[in-house]
Amino acid sequence: MHNIKSLREKPDFFKKKFEERNIKINFDDLINLDKKNREIIQQKEKLEQERKIISKSKDESQFKKSKEISNEIKNLEKELYNLQNSINKILFFLPNIARSDVPVGPNEKYNKELSKVGKIPNFNFKPKSHHEIGINLNLMDFDTASKTSGSRFVFLKGNLAKLERAISDFMLDTHTKKFDYLEISPPLIASDEAMFGTGQLPKFENDQFEIKFDEEKNRKFLIPTAEVILTNMIRDRQLKKDELPLRLVASTACFRKEAGSYGKDTKGMLRQHQFYKVELVSVVEPDKCDDELKRMTSCAEHILKELKLPYRTVILSSGDMGFSAEKTIDLEVWIPSENNYREISSCSSCGQFQSRRMKSKYKNEKQNDFPGTLNGSGLAVGRTLVAIMENYQDSDGRVTIPNVLRPYMNNLDKI
């Protein structure tokens, strides 16, 4: 979240940066609300000081005036409450601003390719889609899932279910043993405060699966990504400098309504309401965010290299980044049936944006400050399964298991 003082002091700078994020804001309204808010705070403080002086007086004639002042203070407090709500309604919907090295543009057309890695397979037959392969092997069942749960769900069976689990275990083992991430098994339900902290609420409420607890007033949501629950582990905390960097990893189910994707990827597993993802989260000193983003991205890339899957890296434009991000690097894996690259990981630096919303601080040499937070997929498990099925398919419709996954599959070489 943005500091109103910073917006007040540099309105032209922030207006330009928000326009880069496709956000138009009437700064005059915000500044006027802030000005009135500060004026009333000053009035309230003056009255409180006056009441304090009266309270020390033994003059009974002043007691009536003290009561009148108390009533005035109550009225000002109500006005302050309404003003702060009006200011927050604007601030809560403002995204993070893009770093200076982020390409400026309104959408994905302005994303910039950084590199291509790996060799695209050259099949001597027409490659099938992953859902064709899975259905033909009788290991993927969308019809039954549609009956039990609705569209955008799937049953994986037998060795395909085992392969999905193997992918997740391989990723967790790599990130914990090779890259020193701490494995976490977190809750899959997040409070509205947690969802606010990482930026899913209030702007993207319609994308979330809300669940009802009759006995509780607080709202609860199924996590759209483990980023929410892992990052909020530092909410309302005062961290010590020697606790940083903090690096966490979790493999969880994720739940999304995909409200804006009607008609997209209706077949197969590329866009599901429920999917599995290995999530990486880092908490660092704010000036270390850029180095940590490079590290996190390389950790995700390592998985693709070990699996020998062709991919490319892309830096997202200012208009295509997520709400909380200041800079995002996407990894896109090759999908033969589409003759195209598709996102399999998105690694983002959020700077101090989320830690401000979560009221999380750390103590550096001089003062308390907000730490930097980062998150990334390491990788999306379902899309990794899709990529393996399509890039490792044989002409007979079977799928070769990548070498690094065979120890997790009882040394099975094909399914």
C-alpha positions as CSV (number, residue, x, y, z in Angstrom):
1,M,0.0,0.0,0.0
2,H,1.2,3.5,-0.7
3,N,2.0,6.1,1.9
4,I,-0.4,9.1,1.6
5,K,2.5,11.4,2.5
6,S,4.5,10.2,-0.5
7,L,1.5,10.7,-2.8
8,R,1.0,14.2,-1.4
9,E,4.6,15.2,-1.9
10,K,5.0,13.8,-5.4
11,P,1.6,13.8,-7.1
12,D,2.9,14.2,-10.7
13,F,5.4,11.3,-10.3
14,F,2.7,9.0,-8.9
15,K,0.1,10.1,-11.5
16,K,2.5,9.1,-14.3
17,K,3.4,5.8,-12.6
18,F,-0.3,4.9,-12.1
19,E,-1.1,5.7,-15.7
20,E,1.7,3.2,-16.7
21,R,-0.4,0.6,-14.7
22,N,-3.6,1.6,-16.6
23,I,-4.9,3.4,-13.5
24,K,-6.4,6.9,-13.7
25,I,-6.8,8.7,-10.4
26,N,-8.1,12.1,-9.5
27,F,-5.3,13.3,-7.3
28,D,-7.2,16.6,-6.5
29,D,-9.9,14.6,-4.7
30,L,-7.4,12.5,-2.8
31,I,-5.2,15.5,-1.8
32,N,-8.3,17.5,-0.7
33,L,-9.5,14.6,1.4
34,D,-6.0,14.3,3.0
35,K,-5.9,18.0,3.6
36,K,-9.2,18.0,5.4
37,N,-8.2,14.9,7.4
38,R,-5.0,16.6,8.6
39,E,-6.9,19.8,9.5
40,I,-9.4,17.9,11.6
41,I,-6.6,16.0,13.3
42,Q,-5.1,19.3,14.3
43,Q,-8.5,20.6,15.6
44,K,-8.9,17.4,17.6
45,E,-5.4,17.6,19.1
46,K,-6.0,21.3,20.1
47,L,-9.3,20.4,21.8
48,E,-7.7,17.5,23.6
49,Q,-5.0,19.8,24.9
50,E,-7.6,22.3,26.0
51,R,-9.5,19.6,27.8
52,K,-6.4,18.4,29.5
53,I,-5.7,21.9,30.9
54,I,-9.3,22.1,32.2
55,S,-9.1,18.7,33.9
56,K,-6.2,20.1,36.0
57,S,-8.3,23.1,37.0
58,K,-10.3,23.2,40.2
59,D,-12.7,25.7,38.8
60,E,-16.1,24.0,38.7
61,S,-17.3,26.5,36.1
62,Q,-15.0,24.9,33.6
63,F,-16.6,21.4,33.9
64,K,-19.5,22.3,31.6
65,K,-17.0,23.5,29.0
66,S,-15.0,20.3,29.3
67,K,-18.2,18.3,28.5
68,E,-18.8,20.4,25.5
69,I,-15.3,19.9,24.3
70,S,-15.7,16.1,24.7
71,N,-18.8,16.2,22.6
72,E,-16.9,18.2,19.9
73,I,-14.1,15.6,20.0
74,K,-16.6,12.8,19.5
75,N,-18.0,14.6,16.5
76,L,-14.6,15.1,15.0
77,E,-13.7,11.5,15.6
78,K,-16.8,10.4,13.6
79,E,-15.8,12.8,10.8
80,L,-12.2,11.5,10.8
81,Y,-13.5,7.9,10.6
82,N,-15.6,8.8,7.5
83,L,-12.7,10.7,5.9
84,Q,-10.2,7.9,6.5
85,N,-12.6,5.4,4.9
86,S,-12.9,7.7,1.9
87,I,-9.1,7.9,1.6
88,N,-8.7,4.2,2.1
89,K,-11.3,3.4,-0.6
90,I,-8.9,5.1,-3.0
91,L,-5.6,3.9,-1.5
92,F,-6.7,0.2,-1.2
93,F,-7.3,0.0,-5.0
94,L,-4.0,1.6,-6.1
95,P,-1.5,-1.0,-7.4
96,N,2.2,-1.0,-6.8
97,I,4.2,1.1,-9.2
98,A,6.5,-0.3,-11.8
99,R,10.3,-0.2,-11.4
100,S,12.2,2.0,-13.9
101,D,13.6,-1.1,-15.8
102,V,10.1,-2.5,-16.5
103,P,8.8,-2.0,-20.1
104,V,6.0,0.5,-20.2
105,G,2.8,-0.6,-22.0
106,P,-0.9,-1.3,-21.4
107,N,-0.9,-5.1,-21.9
108,E,1.0,-8.3,-22.7
109,K,1.9,-7.1,-26.2
110,Y,4.5,-4.9,-24.6
111,N,6.2,-7.7,-22.7
112,K,9.8,-8.2,-23.6
113,E,11.4,-11.6,-24.3
114,L,14.7,-11.9,-22.4
115,S,16.0,-15.4,-23.5
116,K,15.1,-18.8,-24.9
117,V,16.4,-22.0,-23.4
118,G,16.3,-25.6,-24.6
119,K,15.5,-27.2,-27.9
120,I,11.9,-27.4,-29.2
121,P,11.1,-31.0,-30.0
122,N,10.8,-32.0,-33.7
123,F,8.2,-34.7,-33.9
124,N,7.9,-37.0,-37.0
125,F,4.2,-37.2,-36.2
126,K,1.4,-34.7,-35.4
127,P,1.7,-34.1,-31.6
128,K,-1.4,-34.7,-29.6
129,S,-2.7,-32.4,-26.8
130,H,-2.2,-33.4,-23.2
131,H,-5.9,-34.1,-22.7
132,E,-6.0,-36.3,-25.8
133,I,-3.1,-38.3,-24.5
134,G,-4.5,-38.5,-21.0
135,I,-8.0,-39.5,-22.1
136,N,-6.6,-42.1,-24.6
137,L,-4.5,-43.7,-21.8
138,N,-7.6,-43.7,-19.6
139,L,-5.7,-41.7,-16.9
140,M,-7.5,-38.4,-17.2
141,D,-11.2,-38.0,-16.7
142,F,-12.9,-34.6,-17.3
143,D,-16.5,-36.0,-17.7
144,T,-16.7,-37.5,-14.2
145,A,-15.2,-34.4,-12.7
146,S,-17.8,-32.3,-14.5
147,K,-20.5,-34.4,-12.9
148,T,-19.0,-34.2,-9.4
149,S,-17.7,-30.7,-9.4
150,G,-18.5,-28.8,-12.6
151,S,-16.4,-27.5,-15.4
152,R,-12.6,-26.9,-15.1
153,F,-11.9,-29.8,-12.9
154,V,-10.3,-33.2,-13.6
155,F,-9.7,-36.7,-12.1
156,L,-6.1,-37.9,-12.6
157,K,-5.7,-41.7,-12.2
158,G,-3.0,-44.3,-11.8
159,N,0.5,-43.4,-13.0
160,L,-0.6,-40.0,-14.1
161,A,-1.7,-39.1,-10.6
162,K,1.6,-40.6,-9.4
163,L,3.5,-38.4,-11.9
164,E,1.8,-35.3,-10.7
165,R,2.9,-36.2,-7.1
166,A,6.4,-37.0,-8.3
167,I,6.7,-33.5,-9.9
168,S,5.7,-31.8,-6.7
169,D,8.1,-33.9,-4.6
170,F,11.0,-33.3,-7.0
171,M,10.4,-29.5,-6.9
172,L,10.2,-29.5,-3.1
173,D,13.3,-31.6,-2.7
174,T,15.2,-29.4,-5.1
175,H,14.2,-26.1,-3.5
176,T,14.8,-27.3,0.0
177,K,18.1,-29.2,-0.5
178,K,19.7,-27.2,-3.2
179,F,18.4,-23.7,-2.6
180,D,17.8,-23.7,1.1
181,Y,14.1,-22.8,1.2
182,L,12.3,-23.8,4.3
183,E,9.4,-26.2,3.5
184,I,6.0,-25.2,5.0
185,S,2.8,-27.1,5.2
186,P,0.3,-24.2,5.5
187,P,-3.5,-23.8,5.9
188,L,-5.4,-23.6,2.7
189,I,-7.9,-21.1,4.1
190,A,-7.0,-17.4,4.5
191,S,-8.7,-14.6,6.4
192,D,-9.9,-11.4,4.7
193,E,-7.0,-9.6,6.5
194,A,-4.5,-12.0,5.0
195,M,-6.0,-11.6,1.5
196,F,-5.8,-7.8,2.0
197,G,-2.2,-8.0,3.0
198,T,-1.0,-9.6,-0.2
199,G,-3.3,-7.5,-2.4
200,Q,-6.1,-10.0,-3.4
201,L,-8.7,-7.9,-1.6
202,P,-10.5,-5.7,-2.0
203,K,-9.9,-5.2,-5.8
204,F,-10.0,-8.9,-6.9
205,E,-12.8,-10.2,-4.6
206,N,-14.8,-11.6,-7.5
207,D,-11.9,-13.9,-8.4
208,Q,-11.8,-15.6,-5.0
209,F,-13.7,-18.6,-3.6
210,E,-15.2,-17.4,-0.3
211,I,-16.3,-20.0,2.2
212,K,-18.8,-19.5,5.0
213,F,-18.2,-20.2,8.7
214,D,-21.5,-19.8,10.5
215,E,-19.9,-19.4,13.9
216,E,-17.5,-16.7,12.8
217,K,-18.0,-13.2,11.6
218,N,-14.6,-12.9,9.9
219,R,-14.6,-13.7,6.2
220,K,-12.6,-16.7,5.0
221,F,-11.3,-17.6,1.5
222,L,-9.7,-20.7,-0.2
223,I,-6.2,-19.6,-1.1
224,P,-5.7,-18.6,-4.7
225,T,-2.0,-19.2,-4.2
226,A,0.3,-20.2,-1.3
227,E,1.8,-16.7,-1.7
228,V,-1.1,-15.4,0.4
229,I,-0.6,-17.6,3.4
230,L,3.2,-17.8,3.3
231,T,3.8,-14.1,3.0
232,N,1.3,-13.4,5.8
233,M,3.4,-15.4,8.2
234,I,5.2,-12.1,8.9
235,R,2.0,-10.0,9.2
236,D,2.0,-7.7,12.3
237,R,5.5,-8.9,13.1
238,Q,8.7,-7.1,14.0
239,L,11.5,-9.1,12.4
240,K,15.1,-9.0,13.4
241,K,17.7,-8.2,10.7
242,D,19.4,-11.6,11.2
243,E,16.1,-13.4,10.3
244,L,16.5,-12.1,6.7
245,P,16.6,-13.4,4.1
246,L,13.6,-15.6,4.9
247,R,12.9,-18.1,2.2
248,L,9.8,-20.4,2.3
249,V,8.4,-23.0,-0.1
250,A,5.1,-24.9,-0.1
251,S,3.2,-27.3,-2.4
252,T,-0.5,-26.7,-2.1
253,A,-3.8,-26.8,-3.9
254,C,-4.8,-23.4,-5.2
255,F,-8.4,-22.2,-6.0
256,R,-9.4,-19.6,-8.5
257,K,-12.7,-18.7,-10.1
258,E,-11.0,-17.6,-13.3
259,A,-13.8,-15.0,-13.6
260,G,-12.2,-13.1,-16.5
261,S,-11.3,-16.2,-18.6
262,Y,-14.7,-17.2,-20.0
263,G,-14.1,-19.1,-23.2
264,K,-10.3,-19.4,-22.7
265,D,-8.6,-22.8,-22.4
266,T,-11.9,-24.6,-22.0
267,K,-10.3,-28.0,-22.8
268,G,-7.6,-29.7,-20.7
269,M,-5.7,-28.7,-17.6
270,L,-4.2,-25.3,-18.5
271,R,-6.8,-23.3,-16.7
272,Q,-8.5,-25.0,-13.7
273,H,-10.5,-23.9,-10.7
274,Q,-8.3,-26.2,-8.6
275,F,-4.7,-26.8,-9.3
276,Y,-1.4,-27.6,-7.5
277,K,1.5,-25.3,-7.4
278,V,4.9,-25.1,-5.6
279,E,5.2,-21.6,-4.4
280,L,8.4,-19.7,-3.4
281,V,8.3,-16.7,-1.0
282,S,11.2,-14.5,0.1
283,V,11.4,-11.7,2.7
284,V,14.5,-9.6,2.4
285,E,15.9,-6.2,3.1
286,P,14.3,-3.8,0.6
287,D,17.5,-3.0,-1.2
288,K,18.1,-6.7,-1.8
289,C,14.9,-7.2,-3.8
290,D,16.5,-7.1,-7.3
291,D,19.2,-9.7,-6.4
292,E,16.6,-11.9,-4.7
293,L,14.3,-11.8,-7.8
294,K,17.2,-13.0,-10.0
295,R,17.9,-15.8,-7.5
296,M,14.3,-16.8,-7.3
297,T,13.9,-16.8,-11.1
298,S,17.0,-19.0,-11.4
299,C,15.6,-21.5,-8.9
300,A,12.5,-21.8,-11.0
301,E,14.5,-22.1,-14.2
302,H,16.6,-24.8,-12.7
303,I,13.5,-27.1,-12.4
304,L,12.8,-26.6,-16.2
305,K,16.4,-27.3,-17.0
306,E,16.5,-30.5,-15.0
307,L,13.3,-31.6,-16.7
308,K,14.8,-30.6,-20.1
309,L,11.7,-28.6,-21.1
310,P,12.2,-25.8,-23.6
311,Y,11.2,-22.4,-22.2
312,R,11.7,-18.7,-22.5
313,T,12.0,-15.9,-20.0
314,V,9.9,-12.7,-20.4
315,I,9.8,-9.4,-18.4
316,L,6.2,-8.2,-18.1
317,S,5.1,-4.7,-19.1
318,S,3.8,-2.2,-16.6
319,G,0.2,-2.9,-17.6
320,D,0.5,-6.7,-17.5
321,M,2.0,-7.1,-14.0
322,G,0.0,-8.3,-11.0
323,F,-1.5,-5.8,-8.6
324,S,1.2,-6.0,-5.9
325,A,4.3,-6.4,-8.2
326,E,6.9,-3.8,-9.0
327,K,8.7,-6.1,-11.4
328,T,7.8,-9.6,-12.8
329,I,9.7,-12.2,-14.8
330,D,7.6,-14.9,-16.4
331,L,8.9,-18.3,-17.4
332,E,6.9,-19.7,-20.4
333,V,7.2,-23.4,-21.3
334,W,6.8,-24.8,-24.8
335,I,3.4,-26.5,-25.5
336,P,3.7,-28.5,-28.8
337,S,0.0,-28.9,-29.5
338,E,-0.4,-25.1,-29.4
339,N,2.9,-24.4,-31.1
340,N,3.4,-21.7,-28.5
341,Y,4.9,-20.9,-25.1
342,R,2.6,-20.7,-22.1
343,E,3.3,-19.3,-18.6
344,I,4.5,-21.9,-16.1
345,S,6.0,-19.5,-13.5
346,S,5.7,-15.9,-12.6
347,C,8.4,-14.5,-10.2
348,S,7.6,-11.0,-8.8
349,S,9.3,-8.5,-6.6
350,C,6.7,-6.5,-4.6
351,G,9.2,-4.2,-2.8
352,Q,7.6,-2.9,0.4
353,F,4.1,-2.8,-1.0
354,Q,2.8,-5.9,0.8
355,S,4.7,-5.4,4.0
356,R,3.1,-2.0,4.4
357,R,-0.4,-3.6,4.0
358,M,0.6,-6.3,6.5
359,K,2.2,-3.9,8.9
360,S,5.3,-6.0,9.0
361,K,8.6,-4.4,9.9
362,Y,12.2,-5.2,10.6
363,K,14.9,-3.4,12.5
364,N,17.9,-2.3,10.5
365,E,21.0,-0.4,11.8
366,K,19.2,2.9,11.9
367,Q,15.4,2.4,12.4
368,N,12.5,0.2,11.8
369,D,11.6,-0.3,8.2
370,F,9.3,-2.3,5.9
371,P,11.0,-5.4,4.4
372,G,10.8,-6.4,0.8
373,T,8.7,-9.4,-0.3
374,L,8.9,-11.6,-3.3
375,N,6.9,-14.6,-4.6
376,G,7.2,-17.0,-7.5
377,S,6.0,-20.3,-8.8
378,G,8.6,-23.0,-8.6
379,L,6.7,-24.3,-10.7
380,A,2.9,-24.7,-11.4
381,V,2.6,-28.5,-11.0
382,G,-0.4,-29.0,-13.4
383,R,1.2,-27.0,-16.2
384,T,4.5,-28.9,-15.7
385,L,2.6,-32.1,-16.0
386,V,1.0,-30.8,-19.2
387,A,4.4,-29.8,-20.6
388,I,5.9,-33.2,-19.8
389,M,3.0,-35.1,-21.4
390,E,3.3,-33.0,-24.6
391,N,7.0,-32.7,-25.0
392,Y,7.8,-36.3,-24.0
393,Q,5.0,-38.0,-26.0
394,D,5.7,-40.9,-28.3
395,S,4.1,-41.7,-31.6
396,D,2.2,-44.6,-29.9
397,G,0.5,-42.2,-27.5
398,R,2.7,-43.0,-24.5
399,V,4.7,-40.6,-22.4
400,T,8.4,-41.0,-21.5
401,I,9.2,-40.1,-17.9
402,P,12.0,-37.5,-17.5
403,N,15.1,-39.0,-16.0
404,V,15.1,-36.9,-12.8
405,L,11.5,-38.0,-12.0
406,R,12.1,-41.7,-12.4
407,P,13.3,-42.3,-8.8
408,Y,10.0,-40.8,-7.7
409,M,8.1,-43.2,-10.0
410,N,9.7,-46.5,-8.9
411,N,12.0,-46.2,-11.9
412,L,9.2,-46.4,-14.3
413,D,10.3,-45.1,-17.7
414,K,7.0,-44.7,-19.5
415,I,3.3,-44.3,-18.9
